[in-house]
């Protein structure tokens, strides 16, 4: 179920680092969520620097490389896992692209298992046992 999308300006540096970015994102997801790699999806969306604004100016004018990412996890994932992914994806972008950490923005999108399909079947049905185990662990941790 894990899906990550990295929004990058379309410059040679960012294009050259797509493969290590996607492989790094997959490895991070697998480690943090204990998810099998075959379940993970990651992709990059490139944006024309004339259509990407950061710091109040177009990136084509200010030369800023200001990546944005968002990722999806099923509801019920512990806050600590989401924090590790937010920090980890940021670290990955900083290390690979050499961008200022403060220029990176990211967003976690928790999705209800009823609203996520795996092979056309709601995750609430397909992964019922896994979701139940996570919910119990989260409830125990909250006590």
Backbone as CSV, one residue per row, in Angstrom:
resi,resn,N_x,N_y,N_z,CA_x,CA_y,CA_z,C_x,C_y,C_z
1,UNK,0.798,-1.199,0.000,0.000,0.000,0.000,0.831,1.248,0.000
2,UNK,2.018,1.260,0.586,2.749,2.522,0.671,3.028,3.126,-0.708
3,UNK,2.721,4.418,-0.832,2.956,5.153,-2.070,3.603,6.490,-1.708
4,UNK,4.670,6.840,-2.421,5.317,8.142,-2.236,5.449,8.826,-3.585
5,UNK,5.237,10.141,-3.585,5.410,10.944,-4.792,6.317,12.120,-4.445
6,UNK,7.370,12.269,-5.221,8.301,13.372,-5.047,8.081,14.368,-6.177
7,UNK,7.833,15.611,-5.825,7.627,16.680,-6.803,8.929,17.475,-6.892
8,UNK,9.546,17.444,-8.066,10.842,18.084,-8.258,10.800,18.992,-9.470
9,UNK,11.615,20.055,-9.437,11.731,20.866,-10.640,12.541,20.074,-11.657
10,UNK,12.235,20.301,-12.902,12.856,19.546,-13.992,14.188,20.198,-14.381
11,UNK,15.237,19.770,-13.652,16.599,20.220,-13.946,17.478,18.981,-14.042
12,UNK,18.615,19.073,-14.725,19.472,17.893,-14.918,19.865,17.185,-13.617
13,UNK,20.196,17.924,-12.566,20.577,17.305,-11.294,19.469,16.390,-10.783
14,UNK,18.243,16.903,-10.753,17.125,16.113,-10.238,16.847,14.901,-11.122
15,UNK,16.934,15.066,-12.428,16.723,13.932,-13.350,17.766,12.847,-13.125
16,UNK,19.010,13.258,-12.893,20.114,12.300,-12.737,19.980,11.463,-11.473
17,UNK,19.236,11.959,-10.495,19.170,11.274,-9.200,17.846,10.555,-8.943
18,UNK,17.046,10.389,-9.984,15.752,9.730,-9.810,15.915,8.305,-9.289
19,UNK,16.778,7.533,-9.902,16.915,6.126,-9.516,17.319,5.971,-8.042
20,UNK,18.381,6.646,-7.571,18.696,6.495,-6.147,17.615,7.051,-5.216
21,UNK,16.895,8.076,-5.654,15.806,8.619,-4.846,14.698,7.579,-4.683
22,UNK,14.284,6.978,-5.779,13.203,5.990,-5.707,13.631,4.741,-4.942
23,UNK,14.850,4.286,-5.172,15.340,3.104,-4.446,15.480,3.406,-2.956
24,UNK,15.961,4.610,-2.636,16.081,5.005,-1.234,14.727,5.115,-0.556
25,UNK,13.745,5.656,-1.274,12.395,5.777,-0.725,11.796,4.395,-0.454
26,UNK,11.996,3.485,-1.375,11.485,2.119,-1.201,12.138,1.451,0.009
27,UNK,13.448,1.598,0.131,14.166,0.995,1.260,13.688,1.583,2.590
28,UNK,13.469,2.888,2.616,12.998,3.537,3.843,11.605,3.041,4.225
29,UNK,10.702,3.030,3.260,9.351,2.516,3.519,9.409,1.087,4.058
30,UNK,10.171,0.231,3.391,10.257,-1.173,3.799,10.767,-1.296,5.229
31,UNK,11.786,-0.502,5.553,12.366,-0.569,6.891,11.408,-0.041,7.953
32,UNK,10.871,1.140,7.747,10.036,1.777,8.768,8.714,1.043,8.962
33,UNK,8.084,0.622,7.872,6.767,-0.010,7.968,6.826,-1.532,8.016
34,UNK,8.045,-2.088,7.932,8.186,-3.552,7.828,7.297,-4.070,6.698
35,UNK,7.345,-3.364,5.568,6.503,-3.692,4.415,7.326,-4.413,3.359
36,UNK,6.753,-5.441,2.746,7.456,-6.102,1.642,7.648,-5.129,0.477
37,UNK,8.845,-5.069,-0.104,9.102,-4.127,-1.202,8.102,-4.227,-2.361
38,UNK,7.553,-5.405,-2.612,6.621,-5.539,-3.740,5.315,-4.767,-3.517
39,UNK,5.049,-4.341,-2.299,3.848,-3.549,-2.026,4.081,-2.047,-2.207
40,UNK,5.324,-1.637,-2.309,5.677,-0.218,-2.284,5.668,0.374,-3.692
41,UNK,5.141,1.583,-3.791,5.154,2.343,-5.043,5.786,3.697,-4.744
42,UNK,6.677,4.139,-5.620,7.282,5.466,-5.478,7.478,6.031,-6.877
43,UNK,7.233,7.310,-7.018,7.423,7.933,-8.318,7.794,9.391,-8.156
44,UNK,8.281,9.953,-9.246,8.675,11.358,-9.280,7.815,12.061,-10.313
45,UNK,7.343,13.234,-9.952,6.644,14.106,-10.885,7.534,15.321,-11.085
46,UNK,7.912,15.568,-12.329,8.755,16.726,-12.645,7.884,17.911,-13.027
47,UNK,8.355,19.095,-12.627,7.640,20.341,-12.911,8.580,21.318,-13.602
48,UNK,8.056,21.992,-14.576,8.804,23.037,-15.272,9.200,24.108,-14.258
49,UNK,10.477,24.521,-14.215,10.887,25.560,-13.268,10.114,26.867,-13.436
50,UNK,9.509,27.077,-14.614,8.668,28.264,-14.815,7.279,28.084,-14.209
51,UNK,6.985,26.877,-13.718,5.681,26.589,-13.135,5.810,26.083,-11.699
52,UNK,6.925,26.389,-11.045,7.203,25.937,-9.680,7.699,27.142,-8.905
53,UNK,6.945,27.559,-7.909,7.280,28.745,-7.140,7.788,28.347,-5.763
54,UNK,8.866,28.964,-5.315,9.388,28.771,-3.962,9.994,30.086,-3.510
55,UNK,9.762,30.452,-2.274,10.303,31.702,-1.771,9.719,32.928,-2.443
56,UNK,8.501,32.798,-2.965,7.844,33.929,-3.593,8.265,34.208,-5.024
57,UNK,9.154,33.380,-5.567,9.607,33.569,-6.940,9.607,32.230,-7.675
58,UNK,9.504,32.299,-8.982,9.607,31.085,-9.788,11.012,30.506,-9.639
59,UNK,11.088,29.190,-9.582,12.393,28.529,-9.439,13.298,28.815,-10.639
60,UNK,12.705,29.091,-11.794,13.502,29.446,-12.971,14.210,30.779,-12.773
61,UNK,13.678,31.618,-11.880,14.263,32.940,-11.635,15.180,32.968,-10.422
62,UNK,14.811,32.213,-9.364,15.640,32.261,-8.156,16.611,31.085,-8.050
63,UNK,16.498,30.118,-8.964,17.404,28.969,-8.970,17.223,28.023,-7.798
64,UNK,16.154,28.194,-7.030,15.943,27.355,-5.855,15.448,25.965,-6.253
65,UNK,16.027,24.966,-5.613,15.603,23.582,-5.781,14.846,23.237,-4.505
66,UNK,13.520,23.302,-4.560,12.688,23.180,-3.365,11.729,22.002,-3.495
67,UNK,12.201,20.795,-3.216,11.347,19.619,-3.403,10.188,19.546,-2.419
68,UNK,9.137,18.894,-2.891,7.956,18.599,-2.083,7.657,17.118,-2.252
69,UNK,7.246,16.463,-1.179,6.849,15.062,-1.285,5.561,14.845,-0.515
70,UNK,4.840,13.828,-0.927,3.720,13.362,-0.130,3.720,11.847,-0.191
71,UNK,3.199,11.262,0.858,3.141,9.804,0.903,1.871,9.355,1.604
72,UNK,1.481,8.139,1.287,0.238,7.560,1.783,0.558,6.369,2.674
73,UNK,-0.122,6.302,3.792,-0.095,5.124,4.654,-1.529,4.843,5.088
74,UNK,-1.815,3.604,5.380,-3.141,3.273,5.894,-3.294,3.825,7.304
75,UNK,-4.486,4.329,7.612,-4.770,4.787,8.967,-4.451,3.669,9.948
76,UNK,-4.023,4.055,11.117,-3.673,3.076,12.136,-2.174,2.911,12.291
77,UNK,-1.410,3.459,11.344,0.044,3.419,11.500,0.411,4.334,12.664
78,UNK,1.324,3.888,13.516,1.712,4.713,14.661,2.327,6.049,14.227
79,UNK,2.112,7.067,15.061,2.660,8.395,14.805,4.171,8.312,14.610
80,UNK,4.843,7.500,15.386,6.307,7.402,15.284,6.739,6.937,13.892
81,UNK,6.025,6.006,13.296,6.366,5.570,11.931,6.189,6.710,10.941
82,UNK,5.121,7.461,11.085,4.882,8.590,10.175,5.963,9.649,10.341
83,UNK,6.375,9.908,11.578,7.455,10.869,11.833,8.769,10.389,11.217
84,UNK,9.050,9.105,11.353,10.278,8.559,10.765,10.275,8.702,9.247
85,UNK,9.114,8.516,8.626,9.025,8.674,7.170,9.162,10.139,6.765
86,UNK,8.517,11.040,7.491,8.655,12.468,7.186,10.123,12.896,7.264
87,UNK,10.796,12.499,8.329,12.214,12.847,8.500,13.079,12.108,7.484
88,UNK,12.785,10.841,7.256,13.600,10.033,6.351,13.536,10.488,4.903
89,UNK,12.343,10.825,4.423,12.225,11.325,3.046,12.927,12.680,2.913
90,UNK,12.818,13.500,3.953,13.528,14.787,3.948,15.033,14.547,3.912
91,UNK,15.530,13.668,4.774,16.971,13.346,4.803,17.443,12.852,3.444
92,UNK,16.649,12.016,2.811,16.997,11.458,1.509,17.144,12.565,0.468
93,UNK,16.206,13.491,0.433,16.270,14.602,-0.520,17.462,15.513,-0.242
94,UNK,17.721,15.784,1.021,18.859,16.631,1.392,20.167,15.963,0.973
95,UNK,20.295,14.681,1.272,21.541,13.962,0.957,21.777,13.843,-0.547
96,UNK,20.735,13.502,-1.289,20.907,13.278,-2.727,20.990,14.573,-3.526
97,UNK,20.093,15.510,-3.242,20.002,16.721,-4.055,20.854,17.865,-3.519
98,UNK,21.331,17.726,-2.288,22.129,18.791,-1.703,21.332,20.045,-1.409
99,UNK,20.030,19.897,-1.204,19.182,21.054,-0.936,19.211,21.404,0.549
100,UNK,18.875,22.634,0.839,18.738,23.090,2.219,17.538,22.370,2.839
101,UNK,17.735,21.793,3.997,16.672,21.055,4.691,15.398,21.903,4.830
102,UNK,15.563,23.199,5.076,14.406,24.078,5.255,13.650,24.338,3.964
103,UNK,14.224,23.954,2.828,13.534,24.128,1.546,12.624,22.947,1.221
104,UNK,12.745,21.859,1.963,11.972,20.638,1.703,10.644,20.702,2.453
105,UNK,9.585,20.346,1.750,8.255,20.249,2.353,7.721,18.841,2.116
106,UNK,6.929,18.339,3.071,6.373,16.999,2.918,5.052,16.847,3.633
107,UNK,4.317,15.835,3.225,2.970,15.614,3.748,2.675,14.119,3.826
108,UNK,2.154,13.693,4.956,1.702,12.316,5.142,0.190,12.290,4.988
109,UNK,-0.302,11.371,4.159,-1.744,11.233,3.954,-2.206,9.876,4.489
110,UNK,-2.757,9.853,5.699,-3.337,8.599,6.179,-4.658,8.347,5.445
111,UNK,-4.839,7.138,4.958,-6.033,6.779,4.198,-6.766,5.649,4.917
112,UNK,-8.057,5.792,5.016,-8.881,4.755,5.619,-8.765,3.465,4.805
113,UNK,-8.597,2.315,5.457,-8.496,1.044,4.728,-9.716,0.747,3.857
114,UNK,-10.848,1.339,4.194,-12.049,1.153,3.384,-11.959,1.933,2.074
115,UNK,-11.085,2.944,2.044,-10.972,3.810,0.877,-9.715,3.552,0.049
116,UNK,-9.062,2.435,0.279,-7.865,2.083,-0.482,-8.063,0.692,-1.064
117,UNK,-7.844,0.561,-2.369,-8.049,-0.736,-3.026,-6.718,-1.407,-3.338
118,UNK,-6.710,-2.705,-3.177,-5.587,-3.552,-3.573,-6.186,-4.598,-4.499
119,UNK,-5.871,-4.487,-5.771,-6.456,-5.408,-6.735,-7.968,-5.285,-6.824
120,UNK,-8.480,-4.078,-6.562,-9.919,-3.847,-6.655,-10.690,-4.201,-5.400
121,UNK,-9.989,-4.656,-4.361,-10.636,-5.040,-3.106,-10.194,-4.057,-2.026
122,UNK,-11.124,-3.543,-1.210,-10.716,-2.628,-0.147,-9.655,-3.266,0.760
123,UNK,-8.663,-2.450,1.130,-7.597,-2.941,2.015,-8.169,-3.453,3.330
124,UNK,-9.303,-2.889,3.748,-9.931,-3.345,4.994,-10.291,-4.825,4.923
125,UNK,-10.562,-5.324,3.734,-10.850,-6.746,3.550,-9.578,-7.527,3.229
126,UNK,-8.785,-7.000,2.307,-7.594,-7.706,1.826,-6.548,-7.879,2.924
127,UNK,-6.389,-6.875,3.775,-5.352,-6.897,4.800,-5.957,-6.832,6.205
128,UNK,-7.123,-7.428,6.385,-7.857,-7.332,7.653,-7.006,-7.751,8.850
129,UNK,-6.299,-8.850,8.749,-5.502,-9.338,9.881,-4.378,-8.372,10.225
130,UNK,-3.685,-7.846,9.205,-2.598,-6.893,9.448,-3.129,-5.616,10.081
131,UNK,-4.244,-5.117,9.568,-4.826,-3.876,10.072,-5.271,-4.056,11.521
132,UNK,-5.856,-5.200,11.832,-6.302,-5.492,13.194,-5.114,-5.530,14.155
133,UNK,-4.022,-6.167,13.741,-2.824,-6.243,14.575,-2.271,-4.847,14.857
134,UNK,-2.199,-3.994,13.829,-1.710,-2.614,14.017,-2.628,-1.833,14.944
135,UNK,-3.938,-1.994,14.783,-4.895,-1.264,15.621,-4.741,-1.665,17.094
136,UNK,-4.557,-2.951,17.344,-4.363,-3.421,18.725,-3.073,-2.870,19.325
137,UNK,-2.005,-2.877,18.510,-0.719,-2.359,18.998,-0.820,-0.870,19.291
138,UNK,-1.515,-0.116,18.437,-1.679,1.314,18.667,-2.499,1.568,19.932
139,UNK,-3.535,0.778,20.147,-4.366,0.940,21.335,-3.572,0.616,22.593
140,UNK,-2.754,-0.418,22.535,-1.926,-0.783,23.681,-0.892,0.299,23.987
141,UNK,-0.330,0.883,22.956,0.671,1.940,23.150,0.040,3.208,23.721
142,UNK,-1.235,3.439,23.405,-1.918,4.639,23.886,-2.273,4.548,25.371
143,UNK,-2.269,3.348,25.920,-2.642,3.170,27.335,-1.557,3.536,28.272
